């Protein structure tokens, strides 16, 4: 029974890593396998399989795909209006020291792009920018793979953790806080590791230790505060904004000018005015403001908007509950509103914005199919009892030590699919079922569930999809294996550290 329950996951591993099948095809086939296993081996009725699939489609479309499409549309629109060019110019004018620029662009701006858009933009854009400035292309990709590890759980306005909350019925805010705590030490380590990588040795930390420490703290502290007060949506966005501000302030007040790491910066003499800078950043500023004013921090706005919702019972079998569509106070709607307003101020016409939206949807068509089918697969597996069967076997094999491997399981999900969201869908329920099986308290169940998102961050570094995006961004062929070898050397200590943090940390939350 265990192998039958595991069959959709085993298929995904083989299809994506051995057969190199496109994710949308592999996930579509996984849904079919889940159907067959659920109906033939787990006594699931055909009607309930259909209902479980439809509930998965509903969850995928609203709010997950809505947020993803809106976030990528915002980014694409900023490219079309040239607003991103202005942002790039502002960032590259801060310092001529390679190490400072790597922290500012790879760590700070990369985190911002992950929080706002995700789906590869946080690797592709910073790596391309750094390579364009003259940083060694492979080095540019390597530091951005490291940088993209921490913010992955909060990508695309927190959608992995929001999804994890939907799958496990644990409040997303609680998961966001636990994830931030589990990632705390690694968040502080990343700027140091990026700087060492940038210089090729520990010597690169010369004159950079204060800035590295500031960069880590400036990221972690706001992230934790916002996650605690508001939830996952703006946590990494806040952390990255504060980090960029801190790096700029430090580099301005205490310039780092080591000739060994100096870069030949080509300055055309034109400065970005405050007005141009504000207009370029406006769509992202509006997103931040709209999500802030509609958050739980302002009940007078949040409560009436949240009340605009519709609950529908899609799955009427055992364990089924009404699915709720929140129509206005959902990040996707607010991001679209901010994007259209910001695009209008930047001079984009409505036909231009609609054309960009159409191109965005077309560009994401395979991602859309992948997410719909993987979430539908997870729903079928959950309602058929397959996830519970896997959890019982995992607990039988590990016993009370299960929390130590929870992050590793989450990392495997991201390695396979390239997406923290997909990992949370595939294994989120497995994590809580396993925690429940070892007698964990509700708080520890949430802690173990959060470990799935934590592990997903580590898995993102070694995901073939991330490696491919990095290689494409730097325009250098044949370096995939070199980058993967580098990423694995970082992944292994990261995932071991995560396992220790999750295992010993459960005593403090339980």
PAMIZA-421949 format. One line per 4 residues: number of its first residue (from 1); for each residue x, y, z of C-alpha. Coordinates in steps of 0.2 Angstrom, whole numbers, padded with zeros to 4 digits. Example, Ala and Ser with C-alpha at 12.3 -4.5 7.8 and 13.67 -1.06 7.14 Angstrom:
2
1	0062/-0022/0039 | 0068/-0005/0036
END
This chain:
510
1	0000/0000/0000 | 0014/0012/0004 | 0022/0011/-0014 | 0005/0013/-0021
5	0002/0028/-0011 | 0019/0035/-0015 | 0017/0031/-0034 | 0013/0049/-0040
9	0028/0056/-0031 | 0039/0042/-0037 | 0033/0045/-0055 | 0037/0064/-0053
13	0055/0060/-0047 | 0058/0048/-0062 | 0049/0059/-0075 | 0058/0075/-0070
17	0075/0069/-0065 | 0078/0054/-0076 | 0066/0056/-0091 | 0068/0075/-0091
21	0050/0077/-0095 | 0042/0094/-0095 | 0035/0098/-0078 | 0017/0101/-0085
25	0017/0084/-0093 | 0024/0075/-0079 | 0012/0083/-0066 | -0003/0079/-0078
29	0002/0061/-0078 | 0004/0061/-0059 | -0014/0067/-0057 | -0019/0052/-0068
33	-0009/0040/-0057 | -0016/0048/-0041 | -0034/0045/-0048 | -0030/0027/-0052
37	-0022/0023/-0036 | -0035/0032/-0026 | -0050/0024/-0035 | -0042/0006/-0037
41	-0032/0004/-0021 | -0040/0016/-0008 | -0058/0014/-0011 | -0061/0032/-0017
45	-0076/0035/-0028 | -0075/0042/-0045 | -0086/0056/-0040 | -0075/0060/-0025
49	-0060/0060/-0036 | -0068/0073/-0048 | -0073/0083/-0033 | -0055/0083/-0025
53	-0048/0088/-0042 | -0060/0102/-0044 | -0056/0108/-0027 | -0037/0108/-0032
57	-0041/0118/-0047 | -0051/0131/-0037 | -0036/0133/-0025 | -0024/0134/-0039
61	-0033/0147/-0048 | -0039/0158/-0033 | -0028/0164/-0025 | -0012/0155/-0031
65	-0011/0158/-0050 | -0020/0175/-0048 | -0005/0180/-0037 | 0008/0173/-0048
69	0001/0180/-0064 | -0001/0197/-0056 | 0017/0197/-0049 | 0025/0192/-0065
73	0014/0205/-0075 | 0020/0219/-0063 | 0038/0214/-0067 | 0035/0212/-0086
77	0026/0229/-0086 | 0041/0237/-0077 | 0052/0230/-0091 | 0040/0237/-0105
81	0039/0254/-0097 | 0058/0255/-0094 | 0055/0257/-0076 | 0067/0242/-0072
85	0081/0251/-0082 | 0080/0266/-0070 | 0080/0254/-0055 | 0095/0245/-0062
89	0104/0262/-0064 | 0100/0267/-0047 | 0107/0251/-0039 | 0123/0251/-0049
93	0128/0269/-0045 | 0131/0265/-0026 | 0148/0257/-0026 | 0162/0251/-0038
97	0167/0237/-0026 | 0162/0220/-0033 | 0158/0213/-0016 | 0146/0228/-0011
101	0137/0227/-0028 | 0135/0208/-0026 | 0127/0211/-0009 | 0116/0225/-0015
105	0110/0217/-0031 | 0111/0199/-0027 | 0105/0199/-0009 | 0095/0215/-0007
109	0087/0217/-0024 | 0086/0198/-0027 | 0076/0196/-0012 | 0065/0210/-0017
113	0062/0202/-0034 | 0058/0185/-0025 | 0046/0193/-0013 | 0037/0203/-0027
117	0038/0191/-0042 | 0048/0175/-0039 | 0048/0161/-0052 | 0066/0163/-0057
121	0066/0182/-0058 | 0077/0184/-0042 | 0090/0173/-0050 | 0089/0179/-0069
125	0089/0197/-0066 | 0102/0200/-0053 | 0114/0187/-0061 | 0112/0196/-0078
129	0115/0213/-0070 | 0130/0207/-0061 | 0137/0199/-0077 | 0133/0214/-0087
133	0143/0225/-0075 | 0159/0214/-0077 | 0157/0201/-0063 | 0163/0184/-0069
137	0147/0176/-0076 | 0148/0160/-0067 | 0152/0169/-0051 | 0137/0180/-0054
141	0126/0165/-0055 | 0133/0156/-0040 | 0131/0171/-0028 | 0113/0173/-0034
145	0109/0155/-0031 | 0115/0157/-0013 | 0105/0173/-0011 | 0089/0165/-0018
149	0089/0152/-0005 | 0082/0162/0010 | 0068/0172/0002 | 0060/0157/-0008
153	0048/0153/0006 | 0040/0170/0004 | 0041/0172/-0015 | 0027/0180/-0025
157	0019/0189/-0011 | 0021/0174/0001 | 0012/0162/-0009 | 0021/0146/-0004
161	0017/0149/0014 | -0001/0155/0010 | -0003/0138/0000 | 0005/0128/0014
165	-0008/0136/0026 | -0022/0131/0014 | -0015/0113/0013 | -0012/0111/0031
169	-0026/0122/0039 | -0013/0130/0049 | -0013/0150/0049 | -0001/0156/0037
173	0005/0169/0049 | 0010/0156/0061 | 0020/0147/0048 | 0028/0163/0042
177	0035/0166/0060 | 0041/0149/0062 | 0049/0149/0045 | 0058/0165/0048
181	0065/0158/0065 | 0071/0142/0056 | 0080/0152/0043 | 0087/0165/0055
185	0105/0158/0056 | 0106/0155/0038 | 0099/0172/0034 | 0114/0179/0044
189	0126/0168/0036 | 0121/0171/0018 | 0129/0188/0015 | 0146/0182/0023
193	0145/0166/0011 | 0141/0177/-0004 | 0156/0189/0000 | 0168/0174/0002
197	0162/0167/-0014 | 0164/0184/-0023 | 0182/0185/-0018 | 0186/0166/-0019
201	0192/0165/-0001 | 0190/0171/0017 | 0201/0185/0012 | 0186/0193/0004
205	0179/0197/0021 | 0192/0210/0023 | 0183/0227/0027 | 0166/0219/0024
209	0162/0210/0040 | 0152/0225/0047 | 0142/0227/0030 | 0139/0208/0030
213	0132/0208/0047 | 0121/0223/0044 | 0115/0215/0028 | 0110/0199/0037
217	0102/0208/0052 | 0093/0221/0041 | 0085/0206/0031 | 0080/0195/0046
221	0074/0208/0059 | 0061/0216/0047 | 0056/0200/0040 | 0052/0192/0057
225	0043/0208/0063 | 0032/0209/0048 | 0029/0190/0048 | 0023/0191/0066
229	0012/0206/0063 | 0005/0203/0046 | 0009/0186/0039 | 0020/0180/0025
233	0014/0192/0011 | 0026/0206/0014 | 0039/0199/0025 | 0053/0197/0013
237	0048/0212/0004 | 0051/0222/0020 | 0067/0213/0024 | 0074/0216/0006
241	0069/0235/0006 | 0077/0238/0023 | 0093/0228/0017 | 0095/0238/0001
245	0093/0254/0011 | 0105/0248/0024 | 0118/0243/0011 | 0117/0260/0002
249	0118/0270/0018 | 0133/0260/0024 | 0142/0261/0008 | 0139/0280/0007
253	0144/0283/0025 | 0159/0271/0025 | 0164/0268/0007 | 0172/0251/0004
257	0187/0254/-0008 | 0198/0239/-0009 | 0208/0240/-0026 | 0208/0221/-0027
261	0189/0221/-0029 | 0187/0237/-0038 | 0177/0237/-0054 | 0178/0248/-0069
265	0161/0256/-0069 | 0155/0265/-0085 | 0146/0281/-0080 | 0137/0290/-0094
269	0136/0305/-0082 | 0117/0305/-0081 | 0109/0304/-0064 | 0092/0297/-0060
273	0081/0311/-0052 | 0070/0308/-0037 | 0055/0310/-0048 | 0061/0297/-0061
277	0066/0285/-0047 | 0049/0287/-0038 | 0040/0283/-0054 | 0051/0268/-0058
281	0047/0260/-0041 | 0029/0266/-0040 | 0021/0249/-0045 | 0030/0240/-0031
285	0027/0254/-0019 | 0009/0253/-0022 | 0009/0235/-0020 | 0017/0237/-0003
289	0005/0250/0002 | -0011/0241/-0004 | -0006/0225/0005 | -0002/0235/0021
293	-0018/0245/0022 | -0029/0229/0019 | -0019/0219/0031 | -0025/0214/0049
297	-0016/0229/0055 | -0030/0240/0050 | -0046/0231/0054 | -0057/0245/0048
301	-0052/0241/0030 | -0047/0223/0032 | -0063/0216/0040 | -0076/0223/0028
305	-0066/0218/0012 | -0063/0201/0019 | -0081/0199/0022 | -0084/0200/0003
309	-0082/0181/0000 | -0091/0165/-0006 | -0090/0148/0002 | -0093/0133/-0009
313	-0093/0114/-0004 | -0084/0106/-0018 | -0078/0090/-0010 | -0092/0082/0000
317	-0083/0066/0006 | -0075/0063/0023 | -0064/0077/0028 | -0072/0089/0016
321	-0075/0107/0020 | -0082/0122/0011 | -0069/0131/0000 | -0069/0150/0002
325	-0066/0163/-0012 | -0061/0180/-0005 | -0064/0191/-0019 | -0056/0208/-0015
329	-0044/0207/0000 | -0033/0194/-0009 | -0015/0199/-0014 | -0018/0195/-0033
333	-0032/0208/-0035 | -0022/0221/-0025 | -0006/0218/-0036 | -0016/0220/-0052
337	-0024/0236/-0046 | -0006/0243/-0041 | 0001/0237/-0057 | -0012/0246/-0068
341	-0011/0262/-0058 | 0008/0262/-0058 | 0009/0257/-0076 | -0003/0272/-0081
345	0008/0284/-0071 | 0024/0277/-0080 | 0015/0281/-0097 | 0009/0264/-0102
349	-0008/0264/-0112 | -0022/0252/-0108 | -0019/0243/-0124 | 0000/0241/-0120
353	-0004/0235/-0102 | -0017/0222/-0109 | -0004/0216/-0122 | 0009/0214/-0108
357	-0004/0204/-0098 | -0008/0193/-0112 | 0010/0190/-0116 | 0012/0186/-0097
361	-0002/0173/-0097 | 0005/0165/-0113 | 0022/0164/-0106 | 0016/0156/-0090
365	0004/0144/-0099 | 0015/0128/-0094 | 0017/0135/-0076 | -0002/0137/-0075
369	-0005/0119/-0080 | 0009/0112/-0069 | 0002/0121/-0053 | -0016/0116/-0057
373	-0011/0098/-0059 | 0001/0097/-0045 | -0012/0104/-0033 | -0026/0093/-0039
377	-0014/0078/-0037 | -0011/0083/-0019 | -0029/0085/-0015 | -0033/0068/-0023
381	-0019/0060/-0013 | -0025/0068/0003 | -0043/0064/0002 | -0039/0046/-0003
385	-0029/0043/0012 | -0013/0041/0002 | -0004/0055/0011 | -0008/0048/0028
389	-0001/0031/0022 | 0015/0039/0017 | 0016/0049/0034 | 0014/0033/0044
393	0028/0024/0035 | 0039/0039/0037 | 0036/0040/0055 | 0038/0021/0057
397	0056/0023/0049 | 0061/0038/0059 | 0051/0038/0075 | 0052/0054/0085
401	0067/0059/0075 | 0055/0063/0060 | 0057/0083/0063 | 0075/0081/0059
405	0071/0075/0041 | 0056/0087/0038 | 0066/0100/0030 | 0075/0088/0019
409	0058/0081/0012 | 0053/0099/0008 | 0070/0102/-0001 | 0067/0086/-0012
413	0050/0094/-0017 | 0058/0109/-0023 | 0072/0100/-0031 | 0059/0090/-0041
417	0047/0103/-0046 | 0058/0119/-0045 | 0044/0127/-0035 | 0043/0130/-0016
421	0024/0132/-0019 | 0023/0115/-0027 | 0034/0107/-0013 | 0022/0114/0000
425	0007/0107/-0009 | 0015/0090/-0012 | 0022/0087/0006 | 0013/0100/0017
429	0000/0088/0023 | 0013/0074/0024 | 0022/0085/0037 | 0007/0088/0048
433	0001/0070/0047 | 0019/0064/0052 | 0020/0076/0066 | 0003/0071/0072
437	0008/0053/0071 | 0023/0055/0084 | 0011/0064/0096 | 0017/0082/0092
441	0007/0096/0100 | -0002/0108/0087 | 0012/0121/0089 | 0025/0107/0085
445	0014/0102/0070 | 0015/0120/0064 | 0034/0120/0067 | 0036/0104/0057
449	0025/0110/0043 | 0035/0126/0042 | 0051/0115/0040 | 0044/0110/0023
453	0045/0128/0017 | 0062/0130/0026 | 0069/0115/0017 | 0061/0121/0000
457	0073/0136/0002 | 0088/0125/0002 | 0081/0114/-0012 | 0079/0129/-0023
461	0098/0131/-0025 | 0100/0113/-0032 | 0084/0113/-0043 | 0088/0110/-0061
465	0076/0123/-0065 | 0086/0136/-0055 | 0102/0131/-0063 | 0095/0132/-0080
469	0088/0150/-0076 | 0105/0155/-0070 | 0114/0148/-0085 | 0102/0157/-0097
473	0104/0173/-0088 | 0123/0174/-0089 | 0123/0168/-0107 | 0137/0155/-0104
477	0134/0137/-0110 | 0141/0121/-0103 | 0142/0127/-0085 | 0127/0118/-0078
481	0137/0105/-0070 | 0149/0117/-0063 | 0135/0127/-0055 | 0126/0112/-0048
485	0143/0106/-0040 | 0145/0122/-0032 | 0126/0123/-0026 | 0127/0105/-0019
489	0142/0110/-0008 | 0131/0124/-0001 | 0115/0114/0000 | 0122/0099/0011
493	0128/0110/0026 | 0112/0120/0024 | 0100/0106/0025 | 0110/0098/0039
497	0109/0114/0049 | 0091/0116/0045 | 0087/0098/0051 | 0096/0102/0068
501	0087/0118/0070 | 0070/0110/0067 | 0073/0095/0078 | 0080/0104/0093
505	0069/0119/0090 | 0053/0109/0093 | 0057/0109/0112 | 0055/0128/0112
509	0039/0129/0102 | 0030/0114/0110
END
